[in-house]
Amino acid sequence: MATGSATTSRRLDQLSVGEQLPALAYDVTATTIVLGALAARDWRPMHHDHDFAVHRNGTQDIFMNTPNQAAWFERYVTDWTGPLGRLGHMRFRMKGSVFPGDTMVLTGTVTDVGTDDTGCGWADLDIAVSVEGDVKTTCQARVALPIADDDNPWRRRGDQWRPDPNRA
């Protein structure tokens, strides 16, 4: 799926605004949803109890929780960047639910590329989770990428790490 691999990472100079990230399709099962809820220690029954979700909440089935979706966004971004990509900031808006039996498809676009005043390279991404063409969740992510072969965003600390573009 991804351009990056266990031994290579994308560099900032390899990106361009408008670039499309490769799509990631995943067949969601009840296990996908339940394990995500368990990992987040989310014991609310709408994420593991079909009867509760359907008869008490009025949904079609159990559905994916917020931390599970966040993890999928993180995976999608870091699969694309490779191991040196460092997620700096992410926000998303859930518009619909992801249920067992759905095939969720993550897609993304590079919306900005640049360096901050410390020399850290950044890419801004717009990402979406869709099911059968219906966008369920949108996400804006900011990820640090190496600007040269000897650069590593993971080495940045303190004032050298500014994932929020509005931070002075």
C-alpha positions as CSV (number, residue, x, y, z in Angstrom):
1,M,0.0,0.0,0.0
2,A,2.6,2.5,1.0
3,T,5.6,4.1,-0.6
4,G,7.5,4.0,2.7
5,S,8.8,0.7,4.1
6,A,10.6,-0.6,7.1
7,T,13.9,0.7,5.8
8,T,12.9,3.8,3.8
9,S,11.0,7.0,4.5
10,R,9.6,9.6,2.3
11,R,11.4,12.9,2.3
12,L,9.7,16.3,2.1
13,D,11.3,17.0,-1.3
14,Q,9.5,14.0,-2.7
15,L,6.0,15.5,-2.1
16,S,3.9,18.0,-4.0
17,V,0.7,19.7,-3.1
18,G,-2.3,17.8,-4.6
19,E,-0.5,14.5,-4.5
20,Q,-2.9,11.6,-3.7
21,L,-1.9,9.0,-1.1
22,P,-2.6,5.4,-2.1
23,A,-6.0,4.2,-0.9
24,L,-6.2,1.7,1.9
25,A,-9.2,-0.6,1.9
26,Y,-10.1,-2.7,4.9
27,D,-12.9,-5.1,5.5
28,V,-14.3,-4.3,8.9
29,T,-15.5,-7.1,11.1
30,A,-17.1,-7.2,14.6
31,T,-13.6,-8.3,15.8
32,T,-12.1,-5.1,14.3
33,I,-14.5,-3.0,16.2
34,V,-14.5,-4.9,19.5
35,L,-10.7,-5.1,19.7
36,G,-10.4,-1.4,19.0
37,A,-12.8,-0.6,21.8
38,L,-10.9,-3.0,24.1
39,A,-7.6,-1.4,23.3
40,A,-9.0,2.0,24.2
41,R,-10.6,0.6,27.4
42,D,-13.9,1.8,26.0
43,W,-16.5,-0.5,27.7
44,R,-19.5,1.3,26.4
45,P,-21.8,-1.5,25.0
46,M,-22.5,0.1,21.7
47,H,-19.0,-1.0,20.6
48,H,-19.4,-4.6,21.6
49,D,-23.0,-5.6,22.3
50,H,-25.1,-6.0,19.1
51,D,-28.4,-6.2,21.0
52,F,-27.7,-3.0,23.0
53,A,-26.5,-1.1,19.9
54,V,-29.6,-2.1,17.8
55,H,-32.4,-2.2,20.4
56,R,-31.3,0.4,22.9
57,N,-29.3,2.9,20.7
58,G,-31.2,2.3,17.4
59,T,-28.2,1.8,15.3
60,Q,-27.8,-1.0,12.7
61,D,-25.0,-2.8,14.6
62,I,-22.0,-2.1,16.9
63,F,-19.8,0.6,15.5
64,M,-16.2,1.8,15.5
65,N,-15.3,4.1,18.3
66,T,-13.3,7.3,18.1
67,P,-9.9,6.0,19.3
68,N,-10.1,3.1,16.9
69,Q,-10.7,5.5,14.0
70,A,-7.8,7.7,15.3
71,A,-5.5,4.6,15.2
72,W,-6.6,3.9,11.6
73,F,-5.7,7.4,10.6
74,E,-2.3,7.1,12.3
75,R,-1.6,3.8,10.6
76,Y,-2.6,5.3,7.2
77,V,-0.3,8.3,7.6
78,T,2.7,6.3,8.9
79,D,2.4,3.5,6.4
80,W,2.7,6.3,3.7
81,T,5.6,8.2,5.3
82,G,7.7,5.2,6.5
83,P,9.3,5.0,9.9
84,L,10.7,8.5,10.0
85,G,7.4,10.2,9.5
86,R,6.3,11.7,12.8
87,L,2.7,12.7,13.3
88,G,2.5,16.1,14.8
89,H,-1.1,17.0,14.9
90,M,-4.4,15.4,13.9
91,R,-8.1,16.4,14.2
92,F,-11.0,14.7,12.7
93,R,-14.8,14.9,12.4
94,M,-17.0,11.9,12.5
95,K,-20.0,12.2,10.2
96,G,-21.3,8.7,10.2
97,S,-20.6,5.2,11.7
98,V,-18.4,2.3,10.5
99,F,-20.1,-1.0,11.1
100,P,-19.1,-4.7,10.8
101,G,-19.4,-5.8,7.1
102,D,-18.3,-2.4,5.8
103,T,-15.3,-2.0,3.7
104,M,-13.8,1.3,4.9
105,V,-11.5,3.0,2.4
106,L,-9.0,5.6,3.6
107,T,-7.8,8.2,1.0
108,G,-5.7,11.3,1.4
109,T,-4.3,14.3,-0.4
110,V,-1.3,16.5,0.4
111,T,-2.6,20.0,1.0
112,D,0.6,21.8,2.0
113,V,4.4,21.2,2.1
114,G,7.0,23.3,3.8
115,T,9.5,23.8,6.6
116,D,9.0,25.8,9.8
117,D,11.5,28.3,11.2
118,T,13.5,25.5,13.0
119,G,14.0,23.7,9.6
120,C,11.6,20.9,10.4
121,G,9.8,19.6,7.2
122,W,6.0,19.4,7.4
123,A,3.2,18.0,5.2
124,D,-0.4,18.8,5.8
125,L,-2.9,16.1,4.7
126,D,-6.6,15.9,4.2
127,I,-7.8,12.3,4.8
128,A,-11.2,10.6,4.6
129,V,-12.7,7.3,5.7
130,S,-15.5,6.3,3.2
131,V,-17.8,3.4,3.0
132,E,-19.3,2.7,-0.5
133,G,-18.4,6.3,-1.4
134,D,-20.1,7.8,1.6
135,V,-17.6,9.9,3.7
136,K,-17.9,8.8,7.3
137,T,-15.0,10.7,8.8
138,T,-12.7,13.5,7.7
139,C,-9.3,14.2,9.1
140,Q,-6.7,16.9,8.8
141,A,-3.2,15.7,9.8
142,R,0.2,17.4,10.0
143,V,3.2,15.1,9.7
144,A,6.9,15.8,10.0
145,L,9.2,14.3,7.3
146,P,12.9,14.3,6.8
147,I,14.2,17.2,4.6
148,A,17.4,15.3,3.8
149,D,18.8,11.8,4.1
150,D,20.5,12.6,7.4
151,D,17.4,14.3,9.0
152,N,15.2,12.5,11.5
153,P,12.1,14.3,12.9
154,W,12.1,11.9,15.8
155,R,15.3,13.6,17.1
156,R,13.6,16.9,17.5
157,R,12.8,18.1,21.1
158,G,11.7,21.2,22.9
159,D,11.8,24.3,20.7
160,Q,12.9,22.2,17.7
161,W,9.5,20.4,17.7
162,R,6.5,22.6,16.8
163,P,3.7,20.4,15.5
164,D,1.1,23.2,15.9
165,P,1.7,25.7,13.1
166,N,0.1,28.5,15.2
167,R,2.6,28.1,18.1
168,A,5.2,30.9,18.3
